[in-house]
Amino acid sequence: MPKSYTELYFPVLLQALIAMALAAGLLGASYIFGKRVRNRIKDMPYESGIAPTGDARERFSVKFYLVGMLFILFDIEAIFLYPWVVVYRELKMFAFVEMLVFVVLILSGFFYIWKKGALDWSASDRAGREQ
């Protein structure tokens, strides 16, 4: 068992340093050994293999940002499930009920936004074309 903060946090610091060194090494190797061929095609903006059209300052629908925020919200929910799994055996039924309440609250929010139509992108497109 570690007796001081140095012994406790040394593995974390070592892992962070190794990760930074690995990232710097890979970027440096890419810079040194990578080809630097410049031409008109490579300088074009990339949009999923499709030739870019329209203005870069085009406005996005609010639904685009709502879906992005919802994605982050449900990712955070998944992150909270991991510590629960680690301590589940120690807390037994309390942990189960606590996580059940958490998941029910998250799912109720999910069903609410689903019923509100925040996840239905085609509905606004059809309504705009009919008018």
VMD Tcl script that draws the C-alpha trace (Angstrom):
set ca {
  {0.00 0.00 0.00}
  {1.43 3.43 -0.94}
  {2.48 5.51 2.05}
  {2.95 8.94 0.45}
  {1.44 11.03 -2.31}
  {4.53 10.46 -4.41}
  {4.11 6.69 -4.30}
  {0.39 7.02 -4.87}
  {0.50 9.29 -7.92}
  {3.76 8.12 -9.50}
  {2.06 5.47 -11.71}
  {-0.44 8.05 -12.98}
  {2.31 10.55 -13.72}
  {4.39 7.85 -15.43}
  {1.47 6.80 -17.61}
  {0.77 10.43 -18.57}
  {4.42 10.97 -19.48}
  {4.53 7.79 -21.56}
  {1.34 8.80 -23.36}
  {2.73 12.27 -24.15}
  {6.05 10.83 -25.31}
  {4.28 8.30 -27.53}
  {2.04 10.98 -29.05}
  {4.99 13.31 -29.64}
  {7.03 10.45 -31.13}
  {4.27 9.43 -33.53}
  {3.66 13.02 -34.63}
  {7.39 13.59 -35.07}
  {7.79 10.38 -37.09}
  {4.87 11.38 -39.28}
  {6.42 14.80 -39.85}
  {9.88 13.39 -40.64}
  {8.91 10.38 -42.75}
  {5.62 11.58 -44.25}
  {5.31 12.69 -47.86}
  {4.68 16.36 -48.46}
  {3.17 16.46 -51.92}
  {1.16 19.63 -52.51}
  {-1.39 19.79 -55.29}
  {-4.81 21.29 -55.99}
  {-6.76 18.15 -55.06}
  {-5.03 17.69 -51.69}
  {-5.56 21.35 -50.79}
  {-9.35 21.10 -51.25}
  {-11.53 20.81 -48.14}
  {-12.66 17.26 -47.45}
  {-16.35 16.48 -46.92}
  {-16.76 12.71 -46.65}
  {-15.46 12.12 -50.16}
  {-17.95 14.54 -51.73}
  {-16.92 17.69 -53.58}
  {-17.68 20.64 -51.28}
  {-20.71 22.75 -52.20}
  {-22.18 25.88 -50.71}
  {-20.79 28.45 -48.34}
  {-18.76 27.50 -45.25}
  {-20.79 30.01 -43.21}
  {-24.07 28.20 -43.80}
  {-26.39 28.05 -40.79}
  {-27.13 24.70 -39.20}
  {-30.45 23.61 -37.79}
  {-30.81 23.70 -34.01}
  {-31.55 19.97 -34.14}
  {-27.96 19.38 -35.23}
  {-26.71 20.87 -31.96}
  {-29.43 19.16 -29.89}
  {-28.39 15.77 -31.20}
  {-24.76 16.61 -30.42}
  {-25.61 17.55 -26.85}
  {-27.74 14.45 -26.43}
  {-24.89 12.30 -27.68}
  {-22.58 13.81 -25.07}
  {-25.23 13.35 -22.37}
  {-25.64 9.65 -23.07}
  {-21.88 9.17 -23.30}
  {-21.57 10.63 -19.82}
  {-24.26 8.23 -18.65}
  {-22.23 5.32 -19.99}
  {-19.14 6.64 -18.19}
  {-21.05 6.67 -14.88}
  {-21.89 3.00 -15.31}
  {-18.25 1.89 -15.05}
  {-17.58 2.99 -11.43}
  {-20.91 1.48 -10.46}
  {-19.84 -1.89 -11.85}
  {-16.59 -1.72 -9.88}
  {-18.31 -1.20 -6.50}
  {-21.46 -3.23 -7.21}
  {-20.39 -6.29 -5.20}
  {-19.57 -4.18 -2.15}
  {-22.82 -2.17 -2.08}
  {-25.12 -5.01 -3.17}
  {-28.83 -4.08 -3.35}
  {-28.26 -0.39 -2.57}
  {-26.08 -0.03 -5.67}
  {-28.63 -1.87 -7.79}
  {-31.52 0.36 -6.71}
  {-29.42 3.50 -7.05}
  {-28.36 2.63 -10.61}
  {-31.89 1.55 -11.50}
  {-33.15 5.01 -10.50}
  {-30.34 6.63 -12.50}
  {-31.07 4.59 -15.63}
  {-34.84 5.20 -15.32}
  {-34.23 8.96 -15.11}
  {-31.92 8.90 -18.13}
  {-34.38 6.76 -20.13}
  {-37.28 9.03 -19.20}
  {-35.29 11.96 -20.60}
  {-34.54 9.95 -23.71}
  {-38.21 9.06 -24.27}
  {-39.18 12.69 -23.64}
  {-36.87 14.00 -26.36}
  {-37.96 11.18 -28.63}
  {-41.65 12.14 -28.21}
  {-40.79 15.82 -28.71}
  {-39.26 14.89 -32.09}
  {-35.72 16.07 -31.35}
  {-34.35 12.90 -32.95}
  {-36.61 13.02 -36.03}
  {-34.73 14.98 -38.66}
  {-37.03 14.10 -41.54}
  {-40.16 15.65 -39.97}
  {-38.92 19.25 -40.35}
  {-37.74 18.56 -43.90}
  {-41.15 17.21 -44.94}
  {-43.02 20.08 -43.26}
  {-40.87 22.62 -45.09}
  {-41.50 21.01 -48.48}
  {-45.28 20.71 -48.05}
  {-45.80 24.43 -47.46}
}
mol new
graphics top color blue
foreach p $ca { graphics top sphere $p radius 0.5 }
foreach p [lrange $ca 0 end-1] q [lrange $ca 1 end] { graphics top cylinder $p $q radius 0.2 }
display resetview
